[in-house]
Amino acid sequence: MKRGILMDFDDTLVETTVYFNQAKSWFATLMAGMGFPAEKALSTLNEYDIKNVQLSGGFFKDCFPRALVRLMSIAVAFMAQITAAKRGRKLKTWAGGCTGSQSGQSRALKTF
């Protein structure tokens, strides 16, 4: 008896892939403009997206946007820290609506 794999090629994926790639390109450009390496930003974004898919148990429409928001929040917080340091101030809290533990955010910032 022969074995095979059945795959369902969803036309929604084909239609939305171009928008997904445009969003990633826009994000990389935005991050590069903030001084972060674009390639590292994309690899970290993919890492967060994959984690969201694993945590939610599938490819749901909110996985990728959550990854974008998380990484942008960390970047904004990092930029706020830099700006405050340049002005001789130290922020006591993270800006930009970051979620999660401060140590987790520090690890994420080290990826840049």
Phi and psi in degrees as a GROMACS rama.xvg file:
@    title "Ramachandran Plot"
@    xaxis  label "Phi"
@    yaxis  label "Psi"
@TYPE xy
-83.6531  147.88  LYS-2
-112.179  151.908  ARG-3
-151.275  171.683  GLY-4
-118.196  130.44  ILE-5
-100.248  125.621  LEU-6
-123.054  138.943  MET-7
-103.234  109.774  ASP-8
-88.5625  101.978  PHE-9
-78.4263  125.41  ASP-10
-65.6401  -23.2263  ASP-11
-62.3939  -39.7927  THR-12
-62.9971  -40.3138  LEU-13
-63.8646  -44.3915  VAL-14
-70.0893  -33.6036  GLU-15
-95.9975  -9.87773  THR-16
-57.8733  -39.1241  THR-17
-62.7718  -38.0949  VAL-18
-72.312  -37.2454  TYR-19
-61.2693  -46.4432  PHE-20
-66.7509  -36.7695  ASN-21
-64.2912  -41.0034  GLN-22
-63.7736  -41.7453  ALA-23
-65.6573  -40.3843  LYS-24
-64.2388  -45.0334  SER-25
-58.7751  -44.3807  TRP-26
-61.7523  -45.2949  PHE-27
-61.5353  -41.4342  ALA-28
-64.4782  -43.5541  THR-29
-61.4516  -46.5369  LEU-30
-64.9851  -40.2905  MET-31
-62.6442  -38.7413  ALA-32
-64.6514  -23.6724  GLY-33
-90.0763  -1.39104  MET-34
97.4218  6.71485  GLY-35
-95.6492  141.484  PHE-36
-61.3949  125.107  PRO-37
-59.2915  -44.2424  ALA-38
-63.914  -40.0683  GLU-39
-68.8759  -37.0695  LYS-40
-61.3831  -43.4824  ALA-41
-66.3762  -40.5909  LEU-42
-67.671  -37.4332  SER-43
-68.5834  -39.1691  THR-44
-60.0571  -45.4708  LEU-45
-61.8556  -39.3492  ASN-46
-60.5055  -48.2463  GLU-47
-64.7091  -39.1029  TYR-48
-63.41  -45.039  ASP-49
-61.833  -42.333  ILE-50
-61.9591  -40.8017  LYS-51
-63.1321  -40.9438  ASN-52
-61.9028  -44.4593  VAL-53
-64.3697  -42.8558  GLN-54
-67.7769  -35.7705  LEU-55
-86.4841  -13.208  SER-56
82.4288  20.3504  GLY-57
167.202  177.175  GLY-58
-85.8374  88.0946  PHE-59
-101.636  154.681  PHE-60
-63.6589  -19.3481  LYS-61
-92.8776  -4.94214  ASP-62
-62.7665  -51.3493  CYS-63
-66.9001  -47.6838  PHE-64
-58.6266  -37.294  PRO-65
-63.2684  -38.4341  ARG-66
-65.3636  -42.2169  ALA-67
-60.2957  -48.2055  LEU-68
-62.7138  -43.1242  VAL-69
-60.901  -49.1275  ARG-70
-68.7874  -39.3431  LEU-71
-65.2944  -38.7255  MET-72
-61.2221  -42.2079  SER-73
-65.3535  -42.7023  ILE-74
-64.114  -43.2449  ALA-75
-63.7646  -42.3071  VAL-76
-61.9354  -41.0759  ALA-77
-63.5084  -43.9447  PHE-78
-64.831  -36.1911  MET-79
-65.0861  -39.8753  ALA-80
-62.7177  -43.1978  GLN-81
-64.0746  -45.9539  ILE-82
-61.1767  -44.1109  THR-83
-63.4213  -42.1199  ALA-84
-63.0492  -39.2616  ALA-85
-64.0963  -28.6181  LYS-86
-92.8254  6.07219  ARG-87
77.4055  20.9749  GLY-88
-116.373  160.03  ARG-89
-125.591  126.552  LYS-90
-78.5442  137.78  LEU-91
-88.437  -24.8749  LYS-92
-126.604  162.886  THR-93
-81.4887  135.842  TRP-94
-87.8703  169.763  ALA-95
81.8923  11.639  GLY-96
72.1119  31.9551  GLY-97
-64.0324  146.552  CYS-98
-119.006  162.977  THR-99
95.4667  -178.755  GLY-100
-79.6766  152.999  SER-101
-63.744  -36.0708  GLN-102
-66.5686  -35.1191  SER-103
-65.8253  -38.0076  GLY-104
-67.7201  -38.6312  GLN-105
-62.8871  -41.2606  SER-106
-62.196  -40.7504  ARG-107
-65.4164  -39.0443  ALA-108
-66.0676  -31.9355  LEU-109
-67.0458  -18.7485  LYS-110
-69.664  -18.3579  THR-111
